[in-house]
Amino acid sequence: MWECYLANKTLKLTKLWMTKKDRVHSNVQDHNGIRISYHEKVCAERMKTLFKAIDEMSKDIKSLKSDMNRGKGAAAIIIFIGGLLGSILYYFTK
C-alpha cells in the first residue's frame, strides 16, 4: 500500500518537474499511440473485408470448376455418340 502511495507521489512530482517541451513530447507520444491504434483498427476491418471477399471467390471458383467438369463430361459424351453414329453411317454407306 505504501508503495502505491509513493509511486503516485513520485508520478505527481515528476509531472511537476517536467518542462513544457517534455509535456508536449509526452502528448505527441500519446497522440501517436492513439493514431496507431486507430490505424490498426482500420487495417483489421480491411483485412476482414478482404478475407470475406477471398472466401466468396474461392466458393465461386469451386462452383465454376464443377460446371467445367460437367461441361467436359457432356462434350466427351457428345463426341463419343457422334463418333459412334459416324461409324454406323460409314458402315452402311459402304
N, C-alpha and C positions, 0 to 999 in steps of 0.2 A: 504494500500500500504506500509506504514511504517512497518507494522507487518511482511509482506513477506520479506522485506529488512533485518529486524532484525533477522528473522528466518534463512535466508540464511547466514547472518554474523555469527550467533551463530553456525550453522552447520559447516561452514568453520573453525571456531575457535576450535570446538570440534574435528574435523578431525586432526588439527594440534597438539592438546594436547593428542591425542590417542597414546598410546605406541605401539610398534611393535607387542606385544602379543595381544593387543586389536584389532589391524587391522587384524591380522591373524585369530583371533577368529571370527571377523565380516565376513571375506572372507569365512571361513568354513561354517558359518550360511547361507550365500548367496548361496554357492555351494550346501549345503544340501537342500535348498529351490528349487533349480533347479532340483536336483535329485528326490525330492519328486514329483514335478510337472511332470517330465518325467515318473516316476513310475505310477502316476495317469493316464497319457495318455495311457500308455501301458495296464494298467488294464481296462480302458474304452474300448479299442479296443478288448481285450479278452472277456469282457462281451458282447459286441455287437456280436462277433462271436458265443458265447455260446447261446445268445438269438435267433440268426438265426437258429442254429442247433436244439434248442428245438422246435422252431416253425415248422421246417421241420419234426421233429419226431412226433409232435402232428398231423400234416396232414397225415403222413404215418399211424399212429395208427388209425385215423378215417377211412381211406380207408380200412385198414385191418379188422376193426370191421364190416364195411358194407359188405365186402366179406365174413366174417364168418357168418353173419346173413343170407346172401343169401344161403350159403352152408348149414346152419341148416335148412332153409326152403326147399331146394331141397332134403335133406336127409329125412325130415319128409314126403314129398310128395312121395318119392320112397318107404319108409316103408309103408305108407298108401296103395299105389297101390299094393305092394307085399302082404300085408295082405288081401286085397280085392280079388286078384287073388287066393291066397291060400285058402280062404274061398269058393270061387266058385269051385275050383278044388276038394276040400274036399267034397262039397255038391254033386257033380256029380259022384264022385267015390264011394260013399256010397249008 
